[in-house]
Amino acid sequence: MFRSALNFVLIGITLSPLAHCAPDWRVDLLHSQGIPTTHASLEKTASEAVTDETKLNEAYQQLGSASYQERGHAYEYFKSKGNSILGFLKSKEPAEDPEIRMRASEIQKHLESNVANQQDLMVINAAKSLLKSPKDKSTGG
C-alpha cells in the first residue's frame, strides 16, 4: 500500500511539470498557418466554417440545372467551400434528380480525399477546441 502511494506521489510530481510544458498541437498548427492564438483570432478562424445555408441550398439545386454554366458554378462553389460543407452534403436527403445526386456525390468524395481541405478542417477544429478550453495565456484568455 505504501509503495503504491509512493509511486503515485512520485508519478504525480514527475508528470505535473510535464503537463504544463507539453506543447499543444493545436497552437502549433495554428501558428504554422500564421494564425495568432488570441481569443479574437480564434473566434474569427472558427467562424469561417459557418456558411450561409440559403446559398448552399440554391447551389445544391443548381447542380441539376439545365444550364451547363450554372451547374459548373455550383460545382465550383461547393468545392471552394472545402470541408465546412461536408456536413451539409451528408445531411441532404438523396435528390430525386440524378444529376444532383451524381454531382453531390462527386463533390463529397473530392472534399473527403483532398488533403488541403483536411488541413483547413483541422485548423478550424483546433480554433474551436482552444476556444472551449479553460483560459490560459497561450490563447489570449
Helices and strands as residue ranges (DSSP letters): H 2-21, H 25-32, H 39-47, H 53-62, H 68-81, G 82-85, H 86-91, H 98-113, H 115-132, G 137-139
